[in-house]
Amino acid sequence: MTGNGDNGRVKRWKELLASERDAAALYSRIAEIETGERRKIFEELAEVERRHAAHWEDALRGAGAAVPPPGRPSARTRLLGLGARRLSTQAVLPLIERGERADAGVYDRDPDAAPGMAADEHGHARTIAKLIDGGRPGPQAQIARREPWHRGDRSGALRAGVFGVSDGLVSNTALVMGVAGSGTAHQIILLSGIAGLLAGSFSMAAGEYVSMASQREMYQREISLEAQELEEKPQEERDELVLLYRAKGLPRPDAERLADQIMTDRKVALDTLTREELGLDPDELGSPLAAAVSSLLTFGIGALVVIIPYFIGSGTAALIAAIVLAAAALVAVGARAGGGWVGSGADVGAGAEAGGWAAGAVGEHATSSAHPDPSPTSRRNERRLV
């Protein structure tokens, strides 16, 4: 071959050949460590990469260029292989997946690539993604399937409720303690607490509604994209199902038979791919309205706790009662939410109370300094002038 263009193509073919050989070596090393069906999957990946390498070898021979002999695997391949052997394949699979996704489109518009090579590369990224968790749900998901009476909430209402009551307690406690620390009348403290309750409740509800609506739209878009892929590339989606069930431990014939049965009904296929591939439940994408109402009510309840004493009394007694009620409520919320942060809830409440009280005291001191009380003589002079 002659010309800069031809030389550039040959150089690129050699680079692609080296890349395919390197990928084949990596998957072969991973396959040696794995067992069972996962080992077969990695062996198949290595075979696909060797087939791609053979294509570029043939292209070089057809162009009259020398085919470079196989060289030593790259430093990256050696490090990943060592990490898989010393640690586990699970430790290195995320790195491998990242590399596959970066190279997934390398053959999309390559006129020299053989038919199917682009689909193979895209499939490798999906394959590694399926194998990262072994194709199995986590322990919590397994338990939830066997024992559905465990508490669970995907509408967002529980999460919004916990955040709402916690935020209401902490923010309104800090506000009330700040106003109380300034030494103002108890009616002003009460009005400040009510204002904080109303403003915070509606603000939290609006923010939660927008957040949950955005999340729901994102999930719906993911499902619509999956439906589009199912319509345009049913064979690839069928292969994904086969891979998923093989990663779960099913022999290839059983996995193919199950995937074929699912693919006969597109509705069932979309539902299965949505749950298994995307990790989403189409029936539980979150309710913006439920999250907003939950946030509104729970923030209001949390904010109300600290101002209840000021409806009944005033002075030091109301202040102490407000502090005790706020701390007890934070501990109760922590225990109800699962017990993981009972102590930290009390710590947060104490910090909010102390911070608010200190802010109020500083404000009072600053006001007193800026406007000192008049001396008795000054007051007498004022009366004489009057």
DRENDO-1510 file (C-alpha; in Angstrom, 1 decimal, always signed):
<recs>
REC; n; res; u; v; w
REC; 1; MET; +0.0; +0.0; +0.0 .
REC; 2; THR; +1.1; +3.5; -0.7 .
REC; 3; GLY; +0.1; +7.0; +0.4 .
REC; 4; ASN; -0.4; +8.6; +3.7 .
REC; 5; GLY; -4.1; +7.6; +3.8 .
REC; 6; ASP; -3.3; +3.9; +3.4 .
REC; 7; ASN; -0.5; +4.1; +5.9 .
REC; 8; GLY; -2.8; +5.7; +8.4 .
REC; 9; ARG; -5.4; +2.9; +7.9 .
REC; 10; VAL; -2.7; +0.2; +8.4 .
REC; 11; LYS; -1.5; +2.0; +11.5 .
REC; 12; ARG; -5.0; +2.1; +12.9 .
REC; 13; TRP; -5.6; -1.6; +12.1 .
REC; 14; LYS; -2.5; -2.5; +14.0 .
REC; 15; GLU; -3.7; -0.5; +17.0 .
REC; 16; LEU; -7.1; -2.2; +16.9 .
REC; 17; LEU; -5.4; -5.6; +16.6 .
REC; 18; ALA; -3.3; -4.9; +19.7 .
REC; 19; SER; -6.3; -3.7; +21.6 .
REC; 20; GLU; -8.3; -6.8; +20.7 .
REC; 21; ARG; -5.5; -9.1; +21.6 .
REC; 22; ASP; -5.1; -7.3; +24.9 .
REC; 23; ALA; -8.8; -7.7; +25.7 .
REC; 24; ALA; -8.7; -11.4; +24.8 .
REC; 25; ALA; -5.8; -11.9; +27.2 .
REC; 26; LEU; -7.6; -10.0; +30.0 .
REC; 27; TYR; -10.8; -12.1; +29.6 .
REC; 28; SER; -8.7; -15.3; +29.4 .
REC; 29; ARG; -7.0; -14.4; +32.7 .
REC; 30; ILE; -10.4; -13.7; +34.4 .
REC; 31; ALA; -11.8; -16.9; +33.1 .
REC; 32; GLU; -9.0; -18.9; +34.7 .
REC; 33; ILE; -10.0; -17.5; +38.1 .
REC; 34; GLU; -13.8; -17.9; +37.7 .
REC; 35; THR; -15.7; -21.1; +37.9 .
REC; 36; GLY; -19.0; -22.5; +36.5 .
REC; 37; GLU; -21.2; -20.5; +34.2 .
REC; 38; ARG; -19.3; -17.3; +34.8 .
REC; 39; ARG; -16.1; -18.9; +33.6 .
REC; 40; LYS; -17.9; -19.9; +30.4 .
REC; 41; ILE; -19.1; -16.3; +29.9 .
REC; 42; PHE; -15.6; -14.9; +30.2 .
REC; 43; GLU; -14.3; -17.6; +27.8 .
REC; 44; GLU; -16.9; -16.6; +25.3 .
REC; 45; LEU; -15.9; -12.9; +25.7 .
REC; 46; ALA; -12.3; -13.8; +25.1 .
REC; 47; GLU; -13.2; -15.8; +22.0 .
REC; 48; VAL; -15.1; -12.9; +20.6 .
REC; 49; GLU; -12.1; -10.6; +21.1 .
REC; 50; ARG; -9.9; -13.2; +19.4 .
REC; 51; ARG; -12.3; -13.3; +16.5 .
REC; 52; HIS; -12.1; -9.5; +16.2 .
REC; 53; ALA; -8.3; -9.7; +16.3 .
REC; 54; ALA; -8.4; -12.3; +13.5 .
REC; 55; HIS; -10.5; -9.9; +11.4 .
REC; 56; TRP; -7.8; -7.2; +11.6 .
REC; 57; GLU; -5.0; -9.7; +10.9 .
REC; 58; ASP; -6.9; -10.6; +7.7 .
REC; 59; ALA; -7.3; -6.9; +6.8 .
REC; 60; LEU; -3.5; -6.4; +7.2 .
REC; 61; ARG; -2.7; -9.4; +5.1 .
REC; 62; GLY; -5.1; -8.2; +2.4 .
REC; 63; ALA; -3.4; -4.9; +2.4 .
REC; 64; GLY; +0.0; -6.5; +2.0 .
REC; 65; ALA; +1.2; -5.3; +5.4 .
REC; 66; ALA; +3.0; -7.4; +8.0 .
REC; 67; VAL; +1.0; -8.8; +10.8 .
REC; 68; PRO; +2.8; -8.0; +14.1 .
REC; 69; PRO; +3.3; -11.1; +16.4 .
REC; 70; PRO; +1.4; -11.2; +19.6 .
REC; 71; GLY; +3.2; -9.2; +22.3 .
REC; 72; ARG; +3.2; -9.0; +26.0 .
REC; 73; PRO; -0.2; -7.9; +27.5 .
REC; 74; SER; -0.4; -4.2; +28.5 .
REC; 75; ALA; +0.4; -3.0; +32.0 .
REC; 76; ARG; -3.3; -2.4; +32.6 .
REC; 77; THR; -4.2; -6.0; +31.7 .
REC; 78; ARG; -1.5; -7.4; +33.9 .
REC; 79; LEU; -2.5; -5.2; +36.8 .
REC; 80; LEU; -6.2; -6.1; +36.4 .
REC; 81; GLY; -5.4; -9.8; +36.2 .
REC; 82; LEU; -3.2; -9.6; +39.3 .
REC; 83; GLY; -5.9; -7.7; +41.2 .
REC; 84; ALA; -8.5; -10.3; +40.2 .
REC; 85; ARG; -6.2; -13.1; +41.3 .
REC; 86; ARG; -5.1; -11.6; +44.6 .
REC; 87; LEU; -8.4; -9.9; +45.5 .
REC; 88; SER; -11.4; -11.0; +43.5 .
REC; 89; THR; -12.9; -10.6; +40.0 .
REC; 90; GLN; -15.6; -8.4; +41.6 .
REC; 91; ALA; -12.9; -5.9; +42.7 .
REC; 92; VAL; -11.8; -5.3; +39.1 .
REC; 93; LEU; -15.0; -5.7; +37.1 .
REC; 94; PRO; -16.0; -2.1; +37.6 .
REC; 95; LEU; -12.7; -1.0; +36.1 .
REC; 96; ILE; -13.2; -3.4; +33.2 .
REC; 97; GLU; -16.7; -2.2; +32.6 .
REC; 98; ARG; -15.6; +1.4; +32.5 .
REC; 99; GLY; -13.1; +0.6; +29.8 .
REC; 100; GLU; -15.6; -1.3; +27.8 .
REC; 101; ARG; -18.1; +1.5; +27.9 .
REC; 102; ALA; -15.4; +4.0; +26.8 .
REC; 103; ASP; -14.6; +1.7; +23.8 .
REC; 104; ALA; -18.2; +0.6; +23.1 .
REC; 105; GLY; -18.6; +2.9; +20.0 .
REC; 106; VAL; -15.2; +2.2; +18.4 .
REC; 107; TYR; -16.7; +0.3; +15.5 .
REC; 108; ASP; -20.0; +2.2; +15.1 .
REC; 109; ARG; -19.0; +4.1; +12.0 .
REC; 110; ASP; -15.9; +2.1; +11.0 .
REC; 111; PRO; -16.3; +0.9; +7.4 .
REC; 112; ASP; -13.5; -1.6; +7.8 .
REC; 113; ALA; -15.1; -3.4; +10.7 .
REC; 114; ALA; -16.9; -6.7; +10.1 .
REC; 115; PRO; -20.7; -6.9; +10.5 .
REC; 116; GLY; -21.6; -7.5; +14.1 .
REC; 117; MET; -18.4; -6.2; +15.6 .
REC; 118; ALA; -20.1; -2.9; +16.8 .
REC; 119; ALA; -22.9; -4.9; +18.4 .
REC; 120; ASP; -20.3; -7.2; +20.1 .
REC; 121; GLU; -18.5; -4.2; +21.7 .
REC; 122; HIS; -21.8; -2.7; +23.0 .
REC; 123; GLY; -22.8; -6.1; +24.3 .
REC; 124; HIS; -19.5; -6.5; +26.2 .
REC; 125; ALA; -20.2; -3.4; +28.3 .
REC; 126; ARG; -23.7; -4.7; +29.1 .
REC; 127; THR; -22.3; -8.2; +29.9 .
REC; 128; ILE; -19.7; -6.9; +32.4 .
REC; 129; ALA; -22.4; -4.7; +34.0 .
REC; 130; LYS; -24.6; -7.7; +34.5 .
REC; 131; LEU; -21.7; -9.7; +36.0 .
REC; 132; ILE; -20.7; -7.1; +38.5 .
REC; 133; ASP; -23.2; -8.2; +41.1 .
REC; 134; GLY; -23.3; -11.7; +39.8 .
REC; 135; GLY; -26.7; -11.2; +38.4 .
REC; 136; ARG; -28.2; -11.7; +41.8 .
REC; 137; PRO; -30.2; -9.2; +43.9 .
REC; 138; GLY; -28.6; -8.0; +47.1 .
REC; 139; PRO; -29.4; -9.6; +50.5 .
REC; 140; GLN; -32.0; -7.0; +51.3 .
REC; 141; ALA; -33.9; -7.5; +48.0 .
REC; 142; GLN; -33.8; -11.3; +48.5 .
REC; 143; ILE; -35.2; -11.0; +52.1 .
REC; 144; ALA; -37.8; -8.5; +50.9 .
REC; 145; ARG; -39.0; -11.0; +48.3 .
REC; 146; ARG; -39.2; -13.9; +50.8 .
REC; 147; GLU; -40.6; -11.8; +53.6 .
REC; 148; PRO; -42.8; -9.0; +52.2 .
REC; 149; TRP; -43.9; -7.9; +55.7 .
REC; 150; HIS; -40.7; -6.0; +56.1 .
REC; 151; ARG; -41.2; -2.3; +55.9 .
REC; 152; GLY; -40.5; -0.7; +52.5 .
REC; 153; ASP; -41.5; +2.4; +50.7 .
REC; 154; ARG; -40.7; +3.5; +47.2 .
REC; 155; SER; -43.3; +6.3; +46.8 .
REC; 156; GLY; -40.9; +8.6; +48.6 .
REC; 157; ALA; -43.4; +9.5; +51.3 .
REC; 158; LEU; -41.5; +7.7; +54.1 .
REC; 159; ARG; -38.2; +9.4; +53.2 .
REC; 160; ALA; -39.9; +12.8; +52.8 .
REC; 161; GLY; -41.6; +12.2; +56.2 .
REC; 162; VAL; -38.4; +11.4; +58.0 .
REC; 163; PHE; -36.6; +14.4; +56.5 .
REC; 164; GLY; -39.6; +16.6; +57.1 .
REC; 165; VAL; -40.1; +15.9; +60.8 .
REC; 166; SER; -36.3; +16.1; +61.4 .
REC; 167; ASP; -35.9; +19.4; +59.5 .
REC; 168; GLY; -39.0; +20.8; +61.2 .
REC; 169; LEU; -37.6; +20.0; +64.7 .
REC; 170; VAL; -34.1; +21.2; +64.1 .
REC; 171; SER; -34.8; +24.4; +62.1 .
REC; 172; ASN; -37.7; +25.6; +64.2 .
REC; 173; THR; -35.8; +24.7; +67.4 .
REC; 174; ALA; -32.9; +26.8; +66.3 .
REC; 175; LEU; -35.3; +29.7; +65.3 .
REC; 176; VAL; -37.3; +29.6; +68.6 .
REC; 177; MET; -34.1; +29.3; +70.7 .
REC; 178; GLY; -32.6; +32.2; +68.8 .
REC; 179; VAL; -35.5; +34.5; +69.4 .
REC; 180; ALA; -35.9; +33.3; +73.0 .
REC; 181; GLY; -32.2; +34.0; +73.6 .
REC; 182; SER; -32.7; +37.6; +72.7 .
REC; 183; GLY; -34.9; +38.1; +75.7 .
REC; 184; THR; -38.0; +39.1; +73.7 .
REC; 185; ALA; -41.6; +38.7; +74.9 .
REC; 186; HIS; -43.1; +35.2; +74.7 .
REC; 187; GLN; -45.8; +36.4; +72.1 .
REC; 188; ILE; -43.0; +37.3; +69.7 .
REC; 189; ILE; -41.3; +33.9; +70.3 .
REC; 190; LEU; -44.7; +32.2; +69.6 .
REC; 191; LEU; -45.3; +34.2; +66.4 .
REC; 192; SER; -41.8; +33.5; +65.2 .
REC; 193; GLY; -42.3; +29.8; +65.7 .
REC; 194; ILE; -45.6; +29.8; +63.8 .
REC; 195; ALA; -44.0; +31.8; +61.0 .
REC; 196; GLY; -41.1; +29.3; +60.8 .
REC; 197; LEU; -43.6; +26.4; +60.8 .
REC; 198; LEU; -45.7; +27.7; +57.9 .
REC; 199; ALA; -42.8; +28.9; +55.8 .
REC; 200; GLY; -40.8; +25.8; +56.3 .
REC; 201; SER; -43.7; +23.4; +55.7 .
REC; 202; PHE; -44.7; +24.9; +52.3 .
REC; 203; SER; -41.1; +25.3; +51.2 .
REC; 204; MET; -40.3; +21.6; +52.0 .
REC; 205; ALA; -43.5; +20.5; +50.3 .
REC; 206; ALA; -42.7; +22.4; +47.1 .
REC; 207; GLY; -39.1; +21.2; +47.0 .
REC; 208; GLU; -40.1; +17.6; +47.6 .
REC; 209; TYR; -42.7; +17.7; +44.9 .
REC; 210; VAL; -40.2; +19.1; +42.3 .
REC; 211; SER; -37.5; +16.6; +43.4 .
REC; 212; MET; -39.8; +13.5; +43.2 .
REC; 213; ALA; -41.4; +14.6; +40.0 .
REC; 214; SER; -38.0; +15.0; +38.4 .
REC; 215; GLN; -36.9; +11.6; +39.7 .
REC; 216; ARG; -40.1; +10.0; +38.3 .
REC; 217; GLU; -39.7; +11.6; +34.9 .
REC; 218; MET; -36.1; +10.3; +34.8 .
REC; 219; TYR; -37.2; +6.8; +35.6 .
REC; 220; GLN; -40.0; +6.9; +33.0 .
REC; 221; ARG; -37.5; +8.1; +30.4 .
REC; 222; GLU; -35.3; +5.1; +31.2 .
REC; 223; ILE; -38.2; +2.7; +30.8 .
REC; 224; SER; -39.2; +4.4; +27.5 .
REC; 225; LEU; -35.7; +4.0; +26.2 .
REC; 226; GLU; -35.7; +0.3; +27.2 .
REC; 227; ALA; -39.0; -0.1; +25.4 .
REC; 228; GLN; -37.5; +1.5; +22.3 .
REC; 229; GLU; -34.5; -0.8; +22.4 .
REC; 230; LEU; -36.9; -3.8; +22.8 .
REC; 231; GLU; -38.7; -2.6; +19.7 .
REC; 232; GLU; -35.7; -1.9; +17.6 .
REC; 233; LYS; -33.2; -4.6; +18.8 .
REC; 234; PRO; -35.2; -7.5; +20.2 .
REC; 235; GLN; -32.4; -10.0; +19.6 .
REC; 236; GLU; -30.0; -7.9; +21.7 .
REC; 237; GLU; -32.5; -7.6; +24.5 .
REC; 238; ARG; -33.1; -11.3; +24.3 .
REC; 239; ASP; -29.4; -11.9; +24.6 .
REC; 240; GLU; -29.3; -9.7; +27.6 .
REC; 241; LEU; -32.0; -11.8; +29.3 .
REC; 242; VAL; -30.0; -14.9; +28.5 .
REC; 243; LEU; -26.9; -13.4; +30.0 .
REC; 244; LEU; -28.8; -12.3; +33.1 .
REC; 245; TYR; -30.1; -15.7; +33.8 .
REC; 246; ARG; -26.8; -17.4; +33.1 .
REC; 247; ALA; -25.2; -15.0; +35.6 .
REC; 248; LYS; -27.7; -16.2; +38.1 .
REC; 249; GLY; -26.5; -19.7; +37.6 .
REC; 250; LEU; -28.9; -21.2; +35.0 .
REC; 251; PRO; -27.3; -23.4; +32.3 .
REC; 252; ARG; -27.3; -21.8; +28.9 .
REC; 253; PRO; -30.0; -23.9; +27.3 .
REC; 254; ASP; -32.4; -23.2; +30.3 .
REC; 255; ALA; -31.5; -19.5; +30.2 .
REC; 256; GLU; -32.2; -19.3; +26.4 .
REC; 257; ARG; -35.5; -21.2; +26.8 .
REC; 258; LEU; -36.6; -18.9; +29.6 .
REC; 259; ALA; -35.6; -15.8; +27.6 .
REC; 260; ASP; -37.4; -17.0; +24.5 .
REC; 261; GLN; -40.6; -17.6; +26.6 .
REC; 262; ILE; -40.4; -14.1; +28.1 .
REC; 263; MET; -39.8; -12.5; +24.7 .
REC; 264; THR; -43.0; -13.9; +23.3 .
REC; 265; ASP; -44.9; -11.3; +25.2 .
REC; 266; ARG; -43.4; -7.8; +24.8 .
REC; 267; LYS; -45.2; -6.4; +27.8 .
REC; 268; VAL; -43.7; -9.1; +30.1 .
REC; 269; ALA; -40.3; -8.7; +28.4 .
REC; 270; LEU; -40.4; -4.9; +29.1 .
REC; 271; ASP; -41.4; -5.4; +32.7 .
REC; 272; THR; -38.7; -8.1; +33.2 .
REC; 273; LEU; -36.0; -5.9; +31.6 .
REC; 274; THR; -37.1; -2.9; +33.7 .
REC; 275; ARG; -36.9; -4.8; +36.9 .
REC; 276; GLU; -33.8; -6.9; +36.2 .
REC; 277; GLU; -31.7; -4.6; +34.1 .
REC; 278; LEU; -32.7; -1.1; +35.3 .
REC; 279; GLY; -33.5; -2.2; +38.9 .
REC; 280; LEU; -36.8; -0.3; +38.8 .
REC; 281; ASP; -40.3; -1.4; +39.8 .
REC; 282; PRO; -42.7; +0.1; +37.1 .
REC; 283; ASP; -45.5; +0.2; +39.7 .
REC; 284; GLU; -43.4; +2.1; +42.3 .
REC; 285; LEU; -41.7; +5.0; +40.7 .
REC; 286; GLY; -42.5; +7.4; +43.5 .
REC; 287; SER; -45.4; +9.8; +44.0 .
REC; 288; PRO; -44.6; +13.5; +43.9 .
REC; 289; LEU; -48.0; +14.4; +45.6 .
REC; 290; ALA; -47.6; +11.8; +48.4 .
REC; 291; ALA; -44.0; +13.0; +49.0 .
REC; 292; ALA; -45.1; +16.7; +49.1 .
REC; 293; VAL; -48.0; +16.0; +51.5 .
REC; 294; SER; -45.9; +13.9; +53.7 .
REC; 295; SER; -43.2; +16.5; +53.9 .
REC; 296; LEU; -45.7; +19.3; +54.5 .
REC; 297; LEU; -47.4; +17.5; +57.4 .
REC; 298; THR; -44.3; +16.1; +59.0 .
REC; 299; PHE; -42.4; +19.3; +58.9 .
REC; 300; GLY; -45.4; +21.0; +60.5 .
REC; 301; ILE; -45.6; +18.4; +63.2 .
REC; 302; GLY; -41.9; +18.7; +64.0 .
REC; 303; ALA; -41.9; +22.5; +64.0 .
REC; 304; LEU; -45.0; +22.5; +66.2 .
REC; 305; VAL; -43.4; +20.5; +69.0 .
REC; 306; VAL; -41.0; +23.3; +70.1 .
REC; 307; ILE; -43.7; +26.0; +70.2 .
REC; 308; ILE; -46.3; +24.0; +72.1 .
REC; 309; PRO; -45.0; +25.2; +75.5 .
REC; 310; TYR; -45.4; +28.8; +74.4 .
REC; 311; PHE; -49.1; +28.3; +73.8 .
REC; 312; ILE; -49.4; +27.3; +77.4 .
REC; 313; GLY; -46.9; +29.4; +79.3 .
REC; 314; SER; -43.9; +31.7; +79.0 .
REC; 315; GLY; -40.6; +32.5; +80.5 .
REC; 316; THR; -38.0; +30.1; +81.6 .
REC; 317; ALA; -40.5; +27.3; +82.2 .
REC; 318; ALA; -41.6; +27.4; +78.5 .
REC; 319; LEU; -38.1; +27.6; +77.3 .
REC; 320; ILE; -37.0; +24.5; +79.3 .
REC; 321; ALA; -40.1; +22.6; +78.2 .
REC; 322; ALA; -39.4; +23.4; +74.6 .
REC; 323; ILE; -35.8; +22.2; +74.8 .
REC; 324; VAL; -36.9; +18.9; +76.5 .
REC; 325; LEU; -39.7; +18.3; +74.0 .
REC; 326; ALA; -37.4; +19.0; +71.0 .
REC; 327; ALA; -34.7; +16.6; +72.3 .
REC; 328; ALA; -37.2; +13.9; +73.1 .
REC; 329; ALA; -38.9; +14.2; +69.7 .
REC; 330; LEU; -35.5; +13.9; +67.9 .
REC; 331; VAL; -34.7; +10.8; +69.8 .
REC; 332; ALA; -38.1; +9.3; +69.0 .
REC; 333; VAL; -37.8; +10.1; +65.3 .
REC; 334; GLY; -34.4; +8.4; +65.3 .
REC; 335; ALA; -35.8; +5.3; +67.0 .
REC; 336; ARG; -38.8; +5.1; +64.6 .
REC; 337; ALA; -36.6; +5.5; +61.5 .
REC; 338; GLY; -34.6; +2.4; +62.5 .
REC; 339; GLY; -32.5; +3.2; +65.5 .
REC; 340; GLY; -29.4; +4.0; +63.5 .
REC; 341; TRP; -29.0; +7.6; +64.7 .
REC; 342; VAL; -30.8; +8.0; +68.0 .
REC; 343; GLY; -27.8; +9.5; +69.7 .
REC; 344; SER; -26.9; +11.6; +66.8 .
REC; 345; GLY; -30.5; +13.0; +66.7 .
REC; 346; ALA; -30.1; +14.2; +70.2 .
REC; 347; ASP; -26.7; +15.7; +69.4 .
REC; 348; VAL; -28.1; +17.6; +66.4 .
REC; 349; GLY; -31.0; +18.9; +68.5 .
REC; 350; ALA; -28.6; +20.0; +71.3 .
REC; 351; GLY; -26.4; +21.7; +68.7 .
REC; 352; ALA; -29.4; +23.5; +67.2 .
REC; 353; GLU; -30.7; +24.7; +70.6 .
REC; 354; ALA; -27.3; +25.9; +71.7 .
REC; 355; GLY; -26.5; +27.6; +68.5 .
REC; 356; GLY; -29.9; +29.4; +68.4 .
REC; 357; TRP; -29.6; +30.4; +72.0 .
REC; 358; ALA; -26.1; +31.7; +71.5 .
REC; 359; ALA; -27.2; +33.7; +68.4 .
REC; 360; GLY; -30.0; +35.3; +70.3 .
REC; 361; ALA; -27.8; +36.2; +73.2 .
REC; 362; VAL; -25.2; +37.8; +70.9 .
REC; 363; GLY; -28.0; +39.7; +69.1 .
REC; 364; GLU; -29.3; +41.0; +72.4 .
REC; 365; HIS; -25.8; +42.0; +73.5 .
REC; 366; ALA; -25.2; +43.8; +70.3 .
REC; 367; THR; -28.5; +45.6; +70.6 .
REC; 368; SER; -27.8; +46.6; +74.1 .
REC; 369; SER; -24.3; +47.9; +73.2 .
REC; 370; ALA; -25.7; +50.0; +70.3 .
REC; 371; HIS; -28.5; +51.4; +72.4 .
REC; 372; PRO; -27.4; +51.6; +76.1 .
REC; 373; ASP; -30.0; +52.3; +78.7 .
REC; 374; PRO; -30.0; +56.1; +79.7 .
REC; 375; SER; -28.6; +57.0; +83.0 .
REC; 376; PRO; -30.8; +58.3; +85.8 .
REC; 377; THR; -29.5; +61.8; +85.2 .
REC; 378; SER; -30.3; +61.7; +81.6 .
REC; 379; ARG; -33.8; +60.5; +82.4 .
REC; 380; ARG; -34.3; +63.4; +84.8 .
REC; 381; ASN; -33.1; +65.8; +82.1 .
REC; 382; GLU; -35.5; +64.3; +79.7 .
REC; 383; ARG; -38.4; +64.8; +82.1 .
REC; 384; ARG; -37.4; +68.4; +82.7 .
REC; 385; LEU; -37.3; +69.1; +79.0 .
REC; 386; VAL; -40.8; +67.6; +78.7 .
</recs>
